[in-house]
């Protein structure tokens, strides 16, 4: 039975294929040769659409940014441009953006550490950063206050995503089981020396560690702190 024809090779097809491969096997498994084999073309065919692997990764990162919900830019400046969005309090917009960014990084864990490092950011990347800055500036934050707010929010999301990527459990139940097993191996003399750490292990064994709850709690603490920067 004849095989259905493959889709015509375009830049979008190349980037989508690279994204899928990195999601499935990690960035280390991505090479131009392996990607070409997966797409059913010779490696040289890829270079008609991306100059090299670095440009390929630039495009992949931009696809991840395209999945992030940008905060709406309101205010008089947006109204004058005819681009004003429905009024949403800045802290709600920042919370939605942080939750969306974390979700994108959970879908694409290979992108943790790459979101801010690209020297040739794509349009989705630029739009996401511009929207975040614009939302805070139009909410009355000073330029420096906006820089402080965006820096701490991004640092929190990226740091949490890295922790979530590297910790050896995915659910509260799994973390509870791991903690319970660990508690059984702690010698009595160690337990006496580090009582507060033992308390952590005991509580995790009882209730587990919920990524969603911890992320939301930390995000609320940061947003409350950022509010002090608003005039």
C-alpha positions as CSV (number, residue, x, y, z in Angstrom):
1,X,0.0,0.0,0.0
2,X,1.5,3.3,-1.0
3,X,2.6,5.6,1.9
4,X,0.9,9.0,2.1
5,X,3.1,11.8,0.8
6,X,5.1,13.7,3.4
7,X,4.2,17.4,3.9
8,X,6.3,19.8,1.9
9,X,9.4,20.9,3.7
10,X,9.1,24.4,5.0
11,X,10.7,26.3,7.9
12,X,7.6,25.7,10.0
13,X,7.7,22.0,9.3
14,X,11.4,21.9,10.3
15,X,10.9,23.8,13.5
16,X,7.8,21.7,14.5
17,X,9.8,18.5,13.9
18,X,12.7,19.8,15.9
19,X,10.4,20.8,18.7
20,X,8.7,17.4,18.8
21,X,12.1,15.6,18.9
22,X,13.5,17.7,21.7
23,X,10.3,17.3,23.7
24,X,10.5,13.5,23.3
25,X,14.2,12.9,23.8
26,X,15.8,16.1,25.0
27,X,18.0,18.7,23.3
28,X,21.0,16.4,23.3
29,X,19.2,14.0,21.0
30,X,18.6,16.8,18.4
31,X,21.0,16.9,15.5
32,X,20.5,18.1,12.0
33,X,21.2,14.6,10.7
34,X,18.7,13.0,13.1
35,X,16.1,15.6,12.4
36,X,16.6,15.1,8.6
37,X,16.1,11.4,8.9
38,X,12.9,11.9,10.9
39,X,11.5,14.3,8.3
40,X,12.6,11.9,5.5
41,X,15.0,14.3,3.8
42,X,18.7,14.7,3.4
43,X,20.5,16.9,5.9
44,X,21.3,19.5,3.3
45,X,17.6,20.1,2.7
46,X,17.3,21.6,6.2
47,X,19.8,24.3,5.5
48,X,17.5,25.9,3.0
49,X,15.3,26.8,6.0
50,X,17.7,27.2,8.9
51,X,21.3,28.3,8.6
52,X,22.6,26.0,11.4
53,X,21.6,24.3,14.6
54,X,21.9,27.6,16.5
55,X,19.3,29.2,14.3
56,X,17.2,26.1,14.6
57,X,17.2,26.4,18.4
58,X,16.3,30.1,18.1
59,X,13.2,29.2,16.2
60,X,12.3,26.4,18.6
61,X,12.6,28.8,21.6
62,X,10.4,31.3,19.8
63,X,7.7,28.6,19.3
64,X,7.8,28.0,23.1
65,X,7.4,31.8,23.7
66,X,4.4,31.7,21.3
67,X,2.6,29.4,23.8
68,X,3.0,31.9,26.7
69,X,0.0,34.1,27.4
70,X,1.1,37.7,27.1
71,X,-0.3,40.2,29.6
72,X,-2.6,42.8,28.0
73,X,-1.2,46.4,27.6
74,X,-3.8,48.9,28.5
75,X,-3.7,52.6,29.3
76,X,-3.9,55.8,27.3
77,X,-0.9,54.9,25.1
78,X,-2.6,51.7,24.0
79,X,-5.9,53.5,23.4
80,X,-4.2,56.0,21.2
81,X,-2.7,53.2,19.1
82,X,-6.1,51.5,19.0
83,X,-4.6,48.4,20.6
84,X,-6.1,48.7,24.1
85,X,-7.2,45.5,25.6
86,X,-10.0,44.9,28.2
87,X,-8.8,46.3,31.6
88,X,-7.2,43.5,33.7
89,X,-5.5,44.3,37.0
90,X,-1.7,44.1,36.5
91,X,-1.3,41.5,39.2
92,X,-3.8,39.2,37.6
93,X,-2.1,39.7,34.2
94,X,1.3,38.9,35.8
95,X,-0.1,35.8,37.6
96,X,-1.6,34.5,34.3
97,X,1.6,35.1,32.4
98,X,3.7,33.3,35.1
99,X,1.4,30.3,35.2
100,X,1.4,30.2,31.4
101,X,5.2,30.4,31.2
102,X,5.6,27.6,33.7
103,X,3.1,25.4,31.8
104,X,5.0,26.0,28.6
105,X,8.3,25.0,30.3
106,X,6.6,21.8,31.6
107,X,5.6,20.9,28.1
108,X,9.1,21.7,26.8
109,X,11.6,21.1,29.7
110,X,14.6,21.3,27.4
111,X,13.9,25.0,27.1
112,X,14.6,25.8,30.7
113,X,17.7,27.9,30.7
114,X,17.3,28.9,27.0
115,X,14.4,31.3,27.2
116,X,16.5,34.4,27.9
117,X,19.8,33.4,26.4
118,X,19.1,33.7,22.7
119,X,21.0,36.5,21.0
120,X,18.6,36.6,18.0
121,X,15.1,36.6,19.6
122,X,12.1,35.9,17.4
123,X,8.9,37.9,17.1
124,X,7.0,35.9,19.7
125,X,9.9,36.3,22.1
126,X,10.0,40.1,21.5
127,X,6.2,40.4,21.8
128,X,6.1,38.5,25.1
129,X,8.7,40.7,26.7
130,X,7.2,43.9,25.3
131,X,3.8,43.0,26.6
132,X,5.2,42.3,30.1
133,X,7.0,45.6,30.2
134,X,4.1,47.5,28.7
135,X,1.5,46.0,31.2
136,X,3.6,47.2,34.2
137,X,4.5,50.6,32.7
138,X,0.9,51.4,31.8
139,X,-0.1,50.3,35.4
140,X,2.0,53.1,36.7
141,X,5.3,51.4,37.6
142,X,8.5,53.3,36.9
143,X,10.9,52.0,34.4
144,X,13.3,50.8,37.1
145,X,10.4,49.3,39.1
146,X,9.3,47.5,36.0
147,X,12.7,46.1,35.4
148,X,12.9,44.9,39.1
149,X,9.4,43.3,38.8
150,X,10.1,41.4,35.5
151,X,13.5,40.2,36.7
152,X,12.2,38.7,39.9
153,X,9.1,37.2,38.3
154,X,11.2,35.5,35.5
155,X,13.8,34.4,38.0
156,X,11.1,32.7,40.1
157,X,9.4,31.0,37.2
158,X,12.7,29.7,35.7
159,X,14.1,28.6,39.0
160,X,10.9,26.8,39.9
161,X,10.8,25.1,36.5
162,X,14.4,24.0,36.9
163,X,13.6,22.5,40.3
164,X,10.5,20.8,38.9
165,X,12.5,19.4,36.0
166,X,15.3,17.9,38.3
167,X,13.4,16.7,41.4
168,X,12.9,12.9,41.3
169,X,9.1,13.0,41.6
170,X,6.1,14.4,39.7
171,X,3.1,14.1,42.1
172,X,2.5,14.7,45.8
173,X,2.0,11.0,46.2
174,X,5.4,10.2,44.7
175,X,7.1,12.8,46.9
176,X,5.4,11.4,50.0
177,X,6.6,7.9,49.1
178,X,10.1,9.1,48.6
179,X,10.1,11.0,51.9
180,X,8.7,8.0,53.8
181,X,11.5,5.8,52.4
182,X,14.1,8.4,53.2
183,X,12.8,8.8,56.8
184,X,13.3,5.0,57.4
185,X,17.0,5.3,56.6
186,X,17.9,8.3,58.8
187,X,20.1,7.2,61.8
188,X,18.9,8.4,65.2
189,X,22.0,10.5,65.8
190,X,21.4,12.3,62.5
191,X,17.8,12.9,63.4
192,X,18.8,14.5,66.7
193,X,21.4,16.7,65.0
194,X,19.1,18.0,62.3
195,X,15.6,18.1,63.8
196,X,14.1,20.7,61.4
197,X,15.2,18.8,58.4
198,X,13.7,15.7,59.8
199,X,10.5,17.6,60.3
200,X,10.5,18.4,56.6
201,X,10.9,14.8,55.7
202,X,8.2,13.7,58.1
203,X,5.7,16.3,56.8
204,X,6.4,15.4,53.2
205,X,5.9,11.8,54.0
206,X,2.5,12.7,55.4
207,X,1.2,15.2,52.9
208,X,3.6,15.2,50.0
209,X,4.9,18.1,48.0
210,X,2.4,19.7,45.6
211,X,4.2,21.6,42.8
212,X,1.0,23.6,41.9
213,X,0.3,24.7,45.4
214,X,3.9,25.7,46.1
215,X,4.2,27.6,42.9
216,X,1.0,29.5,43.5
217,X,2.0,30.4,47.1
218,X,5.4,31.6,46.1
219,X,4.0,33.6,43.2
220,X,1.5,35.4,45.5
221,X,4.3,36.3,47.9
222,X,6.3,37.8,45.0
223,X,3.3,39.8,43.6
224,X,2.6,41.2,47.0
225,X,6.2,42.4,47.2
226,X,6.1,43.9,43.7
227,X,3.0,45.9,44.7
228,X,5.2,47.9,47.0
229,X,7.0,49.2,43.9
230,X,3.8,50.7,42.4
231,X,3.5,54.4,43.0
